[in-house]
Amino acid sequence: MADTPFALDLAPRGRMSIDCMVNGPIETNTYFAVSGDEAVIIDPAWDGAELARQFALRHPGVTVRALVCTHGHADHVGGVAGLRRVLGADVPYLISRRDASFVPGALEHMRANWGFEMEDPGEPTRLLDEGDEISFGDVRLQVFDVPGHTPGGVVLFAATEEGNLAFVGDTLFPGRHGRTDLEGGSEAEIIGSLGKMARLMPDDTLCLIGHDETTTIGAERSSNPFMARGLRRR
């Protein structure tokens, strides 16, 4: 994988609180990212109506500005349609350009192989490309590509006044990486993506992961053999 043609803007901007809701039979992490009186919901999994209910209970008076998916697997997009029924169809649904067409097959794979029926999220409102930004409250998420777990996985990075953080989906796990044996996966690409993450993001970046506890880029740089392999690539 070639080095990215852009650098992240690391200047701190705004404040953001993170609320994680673990949901569904494979315990997907859905994140409520809140800045002031606005929020985005990242990786809306499983029961969208319940996610909407929990959001309203936990964050009264906060407006959801977007539903953003780090990648197109069914357990990361399956709550989109239900959320939009409750919140309103005008709430945008965002996913990467490369994974938008991947979603229908991922839904069928989940049904055929695991027996889980997940609702189709419908057509995306906005297709994300590397270098795009998603703004809400007084913060912004910077988008960059990390293929390997799926063809169009992305990281959503934010430099805030309280520190750096990144929503990394299923690309990175503590000490390892996400699965590459599913349709569209690539071991070579995900190793390159881990190296890219380590080069782009500071060591103190808190990584918010799709199905696990958090980690930091510094911790992974020092202990993750797959990230070490990625860093050796140029």
Residue frames relative to the residue before (quaternion, step in Angstrom):
aa qw qx qy qz dx dy dz
M 1.0000 0.0000 0.0000 0.0000 0.00 0.00 0.00
A 0.4213 -0.7014 0.5144 0.2567 3.57 -0.87 0.91
D 0.5909 -0.5562 0.4365 0.3885 3.55 -1.18 0.52
T 0.5690 -0.6052 0.4350 0.3473 3.54 -1.11 0.69
P 0.4385 -0.7204 0.4697 0.2611 3.60 -0.97 0.77
F 0.7305 0.3604 -0.2433 0.5265 3.58 1.20 0.09
A 0.2964 -0.7136 0.5988 0.2108 3.54 -1.31 0.29
L 0.5178 -0.6288 0.4802 0.3252 3.55 -1.10 0.66
D 0.4072 -0.6541 0.5748 0.2756 3.54 -1.19 0.60
L 0.1644 -0.8372 0.5195 0.0479 3.57 -0.40 1.26
A 0.4108 0.7033 -0.4825 0.3221 3.60 1.24 0.17
P 0.4458 -0.7103 0.4678 0.2790 3.63 -0.67 1.06
R 0.0384 0.7955 -0.5997 0.0772 3.52 -0.99 0.90
G 0.8794 0.0382 -0.0493 0.4721 3.55 -0.77 1.09
R 0.3846 -0.6928 0.5670 0.2250 3.50 -1.42 -0.03
M 0.0270 -0.8002 0.5983 -0.0307 3.54 -1.06 0.82
S 0.1775 -0.7528 0.6219 0.1221 3.55 -1.07 0.79
I 0.2413 -0.7782 0.5703 0.1050 3.56 -1.12 0.76
D 0.0622 -0.7661 0.6396 -0.0089 3.52 -0.92 1.04
C 0.1505 -0.8107 0.5631 0.0561 3.58 -0.61 1.16
M 0.0906 -0.7697 0.6304 0.0439 3.55 -0.97 0.92
V 0.2220 -0.7682 0.5911 0.1062 3.56 -0.58 1.19
N 0.1261 0.8256 -0.5297 0.1481 3.57 -0.56 1.12
G 0.7393 0.4103 -0.3172 0.4294 3.53 -1.29 0.55
P 0.6758 -0.5511 0.3312 0.3603 3.56 -1.26 0.45
I 0.7396 0.3015 -0.2513 0.5468 3.62 1.17 -0.20
E 0.5022 -0.7338 0.3777 0.2583 3.51 1.21 0.79
T 0.0939 0.7993 -0.5752 0.1466 3.51 0.54 1.25
N 0.3603 -0.7084 0.5657 0.2196 3.55 -1.06 0.79
T 0.0695 -0.7461 0.6617 0.0238 3.55 -0.75 1.13
Y 0.1960 -0.8091 0.5486 0.0771 3.57 -0.82 1.00
F 0.2013 -0.7096 0.6638 0.1234 3.51 -1.09 0.91
A 0.0746 -0.7952 0.6018 0.0009 3.60 -0.42 1.24
V 0.0607 -0.8404 0.5363 -0.0490 3.56 -0.43 1.28
S 0.0326 0.7669 -0.6396 0.0405 3.55 -0.96 0.97
G 0.8089 -0.0499 -0.0162 0.5857 3.56 -0.37 1.25
D 0.7570 -0.3362 0.2627 0.4949 3.56 -0.78 -1.01
E 0.6330 0.4785 -0.3448 0.5015 3.59 1.22 0.55
A 0.0648 -0.8005 0.5958 0.0084 3.55 -1.20 0.57
V 0.1589 -0.6978 0.6693 0.1997 3.48 -1.43 0.11
I 0.2815 -0.7178 0.6087 0.1869 3.54 -1.20 0.60
I 0.1659 -0.8177 0.5503 0.0320 3.54 -0.63 1.20
D 0.8435 0.0103 -0.0962 0.5283 3.54 -0.85 1.14
P 0.0114 0.8263 -0.5608 0.0509 3.59 0.54 1.18
A 0.0918 -0.8482 0.5217 -0.0028 3.56 -0.29 1.29
W 0.8857 0.1634 -0.0829 0.4265 3.50 -1.34 0.54
D 0.8563 -0.0944 0.0861 0.5005 3.61 -0.67 -1.10
G 0.2676 -0.8116 0.5000 0.1402 3.57 -0.10 1.28
A 0.6272 0.5385 -0.3482 0.4420 3.60 1.01 -0.74
E 0.6617 0.4871 -0.3098 0.4784 3.58 0.98 -0.78
L 0.6081 0.5336 -0.3549 0.4686 3.60 1.03 -0.69
A 0.6519 0.5079 -0.3167 0.4655 3.59 0.96 -0.85
R 0.6448 0.5181 -0.3222 0.4605 3.59 0.99 -0.82
Q 0.6752 0.4907 -0.2944 0.4654 3.57 0.90 -0.91
F 0.6283 0.5322 -0.3414 0.4533 3.57 1.00 -0.78
A 0.6685 0.5044 -0.3033 0.4547 3.58 0.88 -0.92
L 0.6504 0.5143 -0.3124 0.4637 3.60 1.03 -0.77
R 0.7470 0.4321 -0.2179 0.4559 3.54 0.89 -0.97
H 0.8106 0.1823 -0.0529 0.5539 3.57 1.09 -0.72
P 0.0158 -0.8306 0.5566 -0.0088 3.61 0.57 1.09
G 0.8086 0.2729 -0.2198 0.4726 3.52 -1.05 0.84
V 0.5951 0.5517 -0.3664 0.4552 3.59 1.27 0.00
T 0.2983 -0.7661 0.5508 0.1440 3.58 -0.92 0.97
V 0.3412 -0.7215 0.5669 0.2042 3.57 -0.89 0.96
R 0.2297 -0.8152 0.5243 0.0882 3.55 -0.60 1.20
A 0.8102 -0.0523 0.0480 0.5818 3.61 1.15 -0.45
L 0.2619 -0.6820 0.6557 0.1909 3.49 -1.40 0.43
V 0.0445 -0.8346 0.5468 -0.0503 3.56 -0.48 1.25
C 0.1588 -0.7994 0.5762 0.0617 3.57 -0.82 1.02
T 0.4134 -0.7225 0.4998 0.2394 3.58 -0.85 0.99
H 0.7873 -0.0690 0.0360 0.6116 3.58 1.21 -0.45
G 0.6229 -0.6510 0.3453 0.2626 3.53 -1.28 0.38
H 0.3855 0.7169 -0.5085 0.2809 3.61 1.12 0.31
A 0.6564 -0.5813 0.3263 0.3532 3.53 -1.11 0.82
D 0.6960 0.4794 -0.2880 0.4503 3.59 0.98 -0.78
H 0.6830 0.4325 -0.2992 0.5069 3.60 1.26 0.11
V 0.7408 0.3443 -0.2191 0.5336 3.59 1.28 -0.13
G 0.5063 0.7280 -0.3826 0.2594 3.58 1.25 -0.39
G 0.6870 0.4775 -0.2899 0.4647 3.59 1.19 -0.35
V 0.4327 0.7366 -0.4466 0.2658 3.58 1.26 -0.19
A 0.6994 0.4843 -0.2971 0.4336 3.60 0.69 -1.06
G 0.6682 0.5040 -0.3059 0.4538 3.59 0.92 -0.86
L 0.6325 0.5246 -0.3261 0.4673 3.56 1.00 -0.77
R 0.6908 0.4828 -0.2920 0.4521 3.57 0.88 -0.88
R 0.5860 0.5522 -0.3802 0.4551 3.60 1.13 -0.48
V 0.7065 0.4425 -0.2600 0.4872 3.58 1.02 -0.81
L 0.7585 0.4095 -0.2080 0.4622 3.57 0.82 -1.05
G 0.5835 -0.5491 0.3869 0.4565 3.55 1.15 -0.63
A 0.5270 -0.6643 0.4416 0.2932 3.54 -1.00 0.88
D 0.5935 0.5762 -0.3722 0.4210 3.59 1.23 -0.23
V 0.5130 0.5975 -0.4429 0.4285 3.62 1.25 -0.05
P 0.3886 -0.7693 0.4490 0.2356 3.62 -0.46 1.14
Y 0.2329 -0.7204 0.6383 0.1387 3.53 -1.27 0.65
L 0.0772 -0.8234 0.5614 -0.0290 3.57 -0.60 1.22
I 0.1380 0.7479 -0.6411 0.1033 3.54 -1.08 0.85
S 0.6313 -0.5546 0.3648 0.4010 3.58 -1.16 0.43
R 0.6292 -0.5487 0.4062 0.3715 3.52 -1.19 0.61
R 0.6966 0.4898 -0.2834 0.4411 3.59 0.92 -0.90
D 0.7359 0.4170 -0.2539 0.4692 3.62 1.01 -0.63
A 0.4617 0.6984 -0.4540 0.3048 3.62 1.17 -0.25
S 0.7279 0.4141 -0.2443 0.4889 3.59 0.90 -0.86
F 0.5756 0.6086 -0.3482 0.4207 3.57 1.31 -0.27
V 0.5582 0.6760 -0.3698 0.3078 3.59 1.14 -0.69
P 0.6687 0.5024 -0.3547 0.4179 3.71 0.67 -0.85
G 0.6640 0.4944 -0.3067 0.4696 3.59 0.97 -0.79
A 0.6311 0.5302 -0.3293 0.4606 3.57 1.07 -0.72
L 0.6268 0.5278 -0.3286 0.4696 3.59 1.04 -0.74
E 0.6682 0.4902 -0.2951 0.4755 3.57 0.95 -0.87
H 0.6233 0.5376 -0.3359 0.4578 3.58 1.03 -0.77
M 0.6443 0.5172 -0.3181 0.4650 3.59 0.96 -0.84
R 0.6725 0.4930 -0.2973 0.4652 3.58 0.96 -0.86
A 0.7236 0.4710 -0.2562 0.4347 3.56 0.80 -1.04
N 0.7792 0.3742 -0.1827 0.4685 3.57 0.92 -0.87
W 0.7979 0.2596 -0.1313 0.5279 3.60 1.05 -0.67
G 0.4698 -0.7180 0.4162 0.3010 3.58 1.25 -0.15
F 0.5350 0.6194 -0.4106 0.4019 3.59 1.23 0.27
E 0.2470 -0.7576 0.5897 0.1310 3.55 -0.82 1.03
M 0.0207 -0.8061 0.5903 -0.0365 3.58 -0.52 1.19
E 0.4677 -0.7043 0.4647 0.2632 3.55 -0.95 0.88
D 0.4991 -0.6461 0.4935 0.2999 3.54 -1.02 0.86
P 0.4133 -0.7382 0.4728 0.2464 3.62 -0.76 0.95
G 0.4796 -0.6632 0.4464 0.3619 3.58 1.21 -0.34
E 0.7280 -0.4192 0.3091 0.4459 3.53 -1.31 -0.14
P 0.4749 -0.6641 0.4876 0.3091 3.61 -0.92 0.83
T 0.4757 -0.6477 0.5226 0.2846 3.52 -1.22 0.65
R 0.7990 0.0445 0.0287 0.5990 3.54 1.05 -0.84
L 0.2558 -0.7512 0.5921 0.1404 3.56 -0.97 0.91
L 0.2997 -0.7894 0.5194 0.1312 3.54 -0.78 1.09
D 0.1008 -0.7593 0.6414 0.0449 3.52 -1.14 0.83
E 0.6462 -0.5101 0.3904 0.4120 3.55 -1.22 0.44
G 0.7546 0.3369 -0.2785 0.4894 3.55 -0.89 0.99
D 0.5229 0.6222 -0.4188 0.4050 3.59 1.26 -0.18
E 0.2175 -0.7516 0.6069 0.1392 3.54 -1.32 0.36
I 0.1767 -0.7390 0.6416 0.1046 3.54 -1.23 0.66
S 0.0961 -0.8277 0.5529 0.0065 3.58 -0.44 1.22
F 0.1608 0.7428 -0.6421 0.1008 3.54 -1.15 0.76
G 0.7799 0.1609 -0.1755 0.5788 3.57 -1.01 0.75
D 0.6856 -0.4334 0.3285 0.4840 3.56 -0.77 -1.04
V 0.5964 0.5352 -0.3727 0.4679 3.58 1.17 0.59
R 0.1696 -0.7608 0.6113 0.1369 3.52 -1.35 0.07
L 0.2914 -0.7078 0.6171 0.1826 3.50 -1.23 0.63
Q 0.2109 -0.7662 0.5980 0.1042 3.55 -0.86 1.02
V 0.2953 -0.7969 0.5156 0.1090 3.55 -0.78 1.13
F 0.1505 0.7648 -0.6256 0.0324 3.57 -1.05 0.77
D 0.5724 -0.6536 0.4103 0.2771 3.52 -1.18 0.79
V 0.0386 0.7694 -0.6370 0.0267 3.54 -1.09 0.85
P 0.0438 -0.8271 0.5602 0.0100 3.62 0.36 1.16
G 0.4499 0.6852 -0.5117 0.2575 3.54 -1.29 0.37
H 0.7002 0.3559 -0.2372 0.5716 3.58 0.89 -0.90
T 0.7284 -0.0402 0.0055 0.6840 3.52 1.18 -0.77
P 0.6654 -0.5153 0.3339 0.4246 3.62 -1.16 0.28
G 0.8203 0.2564 -0.0986 0.5017 3.60 1.04 -0.74
G 0.2120 0.7901 -0.5455 0.1822 3.58 0.99 0.73
V 0.1040 -0.7879 0.6049 0.0497 3.56 -1.13 0.71
V 0.3032 -0.6673 0.6400 0.2306 3.50 -1.42 0.33
L 0.2024 -0.7451 0.6259 0.1097 3.55 -1.14 0.79
F 0.0683 -0.8398 0.5378 -0.0301 3.57 -0.26 1.32
A 0.0345 -0.7893 0.6129 0.0140 3.58 -1.04 0.80
A 0.1845 -0.7235 0.6551 0.1155 3.54 -1.00 0.93
T 0.0055 0.8226 -0.5661 0.0533 3.58 -0.39 1.22
E 0.6722 -0.4946 0.3667 0.4112 3.54 -1.30 0.17
E 0.6994 0.4407 -0.2557 0.5012 3.57 1.26 -0.38
G 0.7480 -0.3480 0.2072 0.5258 3.58 1.27 0.10
N 0.5678 -0.5913 0.4628 0.3372 3.52 -1.38 0.16
L 0.0712 0.7843 -0.6155 0.0316 3.54 -1.07 0.73
A 0.1142 -0.7926 0.5980 0.0337 3.54 -1.24 0.51
F 0.2887 -0.7012 0.6270 0.1785 3.52 -1.10 0.84
V 0.1027 -0.8660 0.4893 -0.0073 3.56 -0.32 1.28
G 0.4246 -0.7225 0.4643 0.2866 3.60 1.23 0.11
D 0.7230 -0.4000 0.3197 0.4637 3.56 -0.95 -0.93
T 0.3745 0.7289 -0.4979 0.2838 3.59 1.13 0.48
L 0.8034 0.1709 -0.0496 0.5682 3.58 0.90 -0.97
F 0.0008 0.7378 -0.6749 -0.0119 3.52 -1.18 0.81
P 0.6452 -0.5246 0.3515 0.4302 3.63 -1.09 0.48
G 0.8577 0.0875 -0.1039 0.4958 3.55 -0.67 1.16
R 0.7887 0.2068 -0.1074 0.5690 3.59 1.20 -0.04
H 0.3978 -0.6792 0.5404 0.2973 3.57 -1.26 -0.37
G 0.6622 -0.5140 0.3713 0.3994 3.54 -1.31 0.17
R 0.6910 -0.4825 0.3471 0.4114 3.53 -1.32 0.29
T 0.1344 -0.7786 0.6082 0.0765 3.52 -1.15 0.73
D 0.5528 0.6311 -0.3812 0.3885 3.59 1.30 0.12
L 0.5473 0.5783 -0.4106 0.4445 3.58 1.28 0.14
E 0.6978 -0.4627 0.3273 0.4379 3.57 -1.25 0.34
G 0.8050 0.2521 -0.2122 0.4934 3.55 -0.89 0.99
G 0.5440 0.6343 -0.3994 0.3771 3.60 1.24 -0.10
S 0.0436 -0.7895 0.6122 0.0038 3.55 -1.21 0.57
E 0.3911 -0.7290 0.5159 0.2222 3.57 -0.61 1.15
A 0.6548 0.5142 -0.3246 0.4489 3.59 0.91 -0.85
E 0.6850 0.4865 -0.2986 0.4526 3.58 0.91 -0.87
I 0.6799 0.4895 -0.3233 0.4399 3.60 0.89 -0.81
I 0.5964 0.5366 -0.3674 0.4705 3.61 1.09 -0.59
G 0.6544 0.5006 -0.3075 0.4760 3.57 0.96 -0.83
S 0.6470 0.5228 -0.3211 0.4528 3.58 1.03 -0.77
L 0.6266 0.5260 -0.3447 0.4603 3.61 1.01 -0.70
G 0.6440 0.5044 -0.3208 0.4774 3.57 0.99 -0.77
K 0.6331 0.5323 -0.3215 0.4610 3.56 1.02 -0.80
M 0.6358 0.5283 -0.3237 0.4602 3.58 0.97 -0.85
A 0.6840 0.4890 -0.2869 0.4590 3.58 0.92 -0.91
R 0.6665 0.4893 -0.3112 0.4684 3.59 1.06 -0.65
L 0.7171 0.4730 -0.2594 0.4412 3.58 0.98 -0.81
M 0.7995 0.3330 -0.1442 0.4786 3.58 0.87 -0.95
P 0.5270 -0.6459 0.4490 0.3216 3.60 -0.97 0.82
D 0.6646 -0.5386 0.3552 0.3769 3.55 -1.23 0.56
D 0.6937 0.4872 -0.2945 0.4412 3.61 1.02 -0.67
T 0.4139 0.7255 -0.4681 0.2884 3.61 1.23 0.03
L 0.3079 -0.7351 0.5795 0.1702 3.56 -0.79 1.08
C 0.1966 -0.7973 0.5647 0.0821 3.58 -0.67 1.13
L 0.1816 -0.7805 0.5960 0.0518 3.56 -0.66 1.22
I 0.1969 -0.8622 0.4668 0.0015 3.48 -0.28 1.43
G 0.6308 -0.6135 0.3515 0.3196 3.56 -1.18 0.63
H 0.8200 0.0408 0.0176 0.5706 3.62 1.02 -0.68
D 0.7084 0.4237 -0.2591 0.5015 3.61 0.75 0.75
E 0.6568 -0.4570 0.3998 0.4472 3.51 -1.34 -0.27
T 0.6041 -0.5639 0.4199 0.3751 3.55 -1.28 0.26
T 0.0724 -0.7468 0.6553 0.0874 3.51 -1.39 0.22
T 0.3606 -0.6942 0.5552 0.2824 3.57 -1.27 -0.18
I 0.6226 -0.5270 0.4110 0.4071 3.54 -1.23 0.39
G 0.6376 0.5396 -0.3362 0.4350 3.61 0.97 -0.80
A 0.6505 0.5089 -0.3143 0.4680 3.58 0.96 -0.86
E 0.6846 0.4733 -0.2871 0.4742 3.58 0.95 -0.84
R 0.6054 0.5605 -0.3547 0.4400 3.57 1.03 -0.73
S 0.7397 0.4331 -0.2257 0.4629 3.57 1.00 -0.85
S 0.8248 0.2751 -0.1059 0.4824 3.60 1.12 -0.55
N 0.6463 0.5329 -0.3232 0.4402 3.60 1.18 -0.38
P 0.3369 -0.7819 0.4807 0.2097 3.63 -0.35 1.17
F 0.6269 0.5405 -0.3399 0.4465 3.58 1.13 -0.57
M 0.6294 0.5014 -0.3296 0.4938 3.57 1.09 -0.67
A 0.6147 0.5444 -0.3413 0.4575 3.58 1.04 -0.75
R 0.6423 0.5080 -0.3232 0.4743 3.58 0.99 -0.78
G 0.6584 0.5183 -0.3079 0.4506 3.56 0.98 -0.85
L 0.6539 0.5182 -0.3140 0.4530 3.56 1.03 -0.75
R 0.6240 0.5387 -0.3437 0.4497 3.59 1.13 -0.49
R 0.6161 0.5397 -0.3467 0.4572 3.58 1.24 -0.33
R 0.0597 -0.7802 0.6217 0.0342 3.55 -1.10 0.70
